[in-house]
Amino acid sequence: MHAIIAQRVDALRRWLEEQALDALIIPHEDEFLGEYIPEHNERLHWATGFTGSAGAAVIARDKAAMFVDGRYTVQVRKQVPGDIFEYRHLIEEPALQWLQDNLPKGSKVAVDPRLHSANWLASAEKLVEGKLDLVCVDTNPVDTAWHDRPAPLLTDARLMGTNIVGQNSEDKRRVIGTAIAKSGADAALLSQLDSICWLLNIRGGDVSRLPVVLASAIVNAKGEVTLFIDPARLAEGFSSHVGEGVSVKAPEALESALAALSGQSVLVDPQTSNAWASQVLSQNGAIIVHAADPCMLPKAAKNAVEVDGMKASHIRDGVAVSRFLAWLDKEVAAGNLPNEAELSDKLYSFRKLDETLADLSFDTISAAGGNAAMCHYNHLNQPEPGELELNNVYLVDSGGQYPDGTTDITRTVAIGECADEVKQAFTLVLKGHISLATARFPKGTAGSQLDALARQHLWANGFDFDHGTGHGVGHFLSVHEGPQRISKAPSTVALLPGMVLSNEPGYYRADAFGIRIENLELVVEVPTQGDMTVLGFESLTRAPIDRRLVDVSLLTDSEIAWWNDYHQKVWQDVSPALEGDDLAWLEQATAALSR
């Protein structure tokens, strides 16, 4: 692999010389700027060998650097040749800083504006002003040099009936059109794949783990949509499915359609839309209105049909997870300790028993012992999958994509008898999980105002975790959905009834163990005696939490009551689908906890 990477870097350096440029930035993004990237757009992997989900590379004429965050410091050394690339921290020494430190003043740096957000390019240009010259290129040199590039996986669009999504496309488009008009714009560019699929009630399989089709769309203030996709990918009934006011053009027609918006006000989300689109609009005399994607909030607040689907899919998913946990306990009791890959595959085999499963919602995090201390660990990126360790924990974070909902669950499992320090940490994480699950808050509360609830018991003991407490989750869409979230970072987005968020506090001790307890929560209105609207959470996830890791002496009576109530619901919803040993296992796993 080393020789291949060296050849590829040489090819890119020849291009720099031909174009009289000094460096090239390669981000881990494609033109849709989504979290998941289809294989044919993995340019960073092609140029460096790096398979992580976040990072960037810079290739200059005589040196190169690879930028990753703390999650990937070990992995980058295994995958990216150190004699070609320097390793740098993405946050502490970003690519633009490295370029300023390593290139002479006035150097020309190539940027593909399709692979960066409008926001990034605007702030980058300000940052390097007078020091470096950012040159936007029309053709990406990686695409030219990548001779064995895989063909895009382009699937047929799946039409989603209102019996599953709850609202027809015409009604959704009317709402979005009104929002666009309210913002003072004539039209909006939609570049987020999940927004487009939500608006038109379609899904697809173009991107692993994300049930979408690769497409772009322009929607006007009347709610009329132009969808840029190969028409051959749309089923026969598409026109009647979406209703009047939707026209379809080939993806190549996007540029001329943007140019035709000359003199009009166009809403662009500068965080999620690429800089190229903004350049085309402004060069052709459109007035850009920067605002959030108008589909984000309506998409995040699920309707009654979507909520019912989320509940049903979580019960079926809980059956699969419970079967897996029962199997795992049986294996360990028999003296077998499967490795992380075998465990991940086994869990997938239980999910696949449900014929409606469309995909997993992300790559399973299957982490044994010390590996569980890396919160975004992926056994597929290791030379060898880790082995289960006796008298330590196993952490598994996984989820499924079903037509009626998206799931995401983390369970930490005792393998043998765990030390008291592990039980104490687990119980502090559990107390935080319960604090958030039982929170009551007024309408208008943002997730950042609730974040400390999940951390308070860890903080009181000098512990914390270095990730958000909760992310939004879509309905048979992205497992990481905005704009709602629960984290330390300030947020102005109020939580609304129908939103789904994860509740996933954790604790990680480097090289020793890792703990996370994650359920998905639905935001609901809670009846009170008071005179204001009060919201709370209803847990959607249905699988036992490992009682063997709980130090009951650290729990209050109300926390024990929550545990028993939750496990009673798991028993009630999951037990009808189980039999024999699995049913017996579930019965003891959901039995009431007492002092």
C-alpha angles and dihedrals in degrees: 000000000000093000091048092052090048090053092049093049089049090053091052091048091053088053090051089054093047091050094043090239128139105209144003128217115214112189125190091249140097129207093280092056091215128149094249122055125200116239095252090059098050093115095152091055091049093052099041112015091242115142100182123121097241133037146089139223133212120202116193126178095266105014141029138197136201118211122204136156127242093279092067106038092109096039096049091059091054096047109030118062108245095207090061101036131039112220116236136174111253094217103031096045108017122197095257091054091049090050092053091048095047107034130065118255113276094027115154116238120195117226127180101218091202091067098051131063120249087245093053094050094047093051092041092055090050092048097053097035111141091008108062135012116229109210117198110217126207096210124045109228091212090062091051095049097040098093098168095044110156117246114253113265099236112183130188115265114257113223112224115210122220087247085073104029099033100218132061122238095247092059091047092049091050089056093047092046090054091049091051092050090047090055089057094250131127094210142358132222111226113202102156108099095213091052092053093047092046093050095050096035094238133127135186147175104243094118124046112248093006116085098216142112120239104249145125129221142194117206123189132211090265089059094251115146135206109199118201107211138111102278090217088071093062119091120242094257094051097109095052090040094059097032128218123334101048120112125182127218133173115268090247089064093067095091095054091043090054090046089052090062088077112151093012128112109246124193111223126178100223093200098053103026122079123248092239092067091051090049092052091048096048094042088056096049102259117147109235118218110196111215140131119283102277092222095059101084098038089047092050095052101071121214123232094269092050090047091052089050092050090052093048094047091049091055092051090045089049090055090056094046092047091051089050094049090048090050091048093052090049092051093050091046088054090053096255118134109189118200125247094264093050090049093050092048092048092052089049090051090056092049090049090060084078104079092205093065107120098180142317113283092230139346107293116254102220107174130170127198113319092007088068087067088072101077096204096037118157118191090203089069093055127089088236130010112251122253125239111260120220114236092019135086135269117211121202122182113180145140146184137229112224127171089247099042153344122247135200123177136166124197127179112208130200112233102199120324114340126210120259092249089059091049092048092051092045092051093049089052089048092051089053091048091052092046090057095040091054097041120132118201140167124255109274095042115139124214093248088064090060099043096093091059089070093046103040098094092045091047091050088060097042096260135118142159127239102224138067119283096226144008129194119258126211130223104257084332135085117350086212105053128172158245096034120072142145113227145118090264110098114256132186094194109111118217111249131199109268095033115127120212136171121245103206119151115167146170126221128193109192115250091353115069144320131216131194131161113194132180127161115242130204117215108234138172112255120210113233138168089246131096100244135072110264123194132199142161134271115200113236099181116096115197133100122266112224108266091190089073095052122104096205092194088070094055126090122225091257091051090051088049090053091049092051094045092049094048091046088058091048090052093046095049102035104035096072089065096049133074142176117001093358091056092047089050092051091049093058092038092056098038115129118276117228137171 
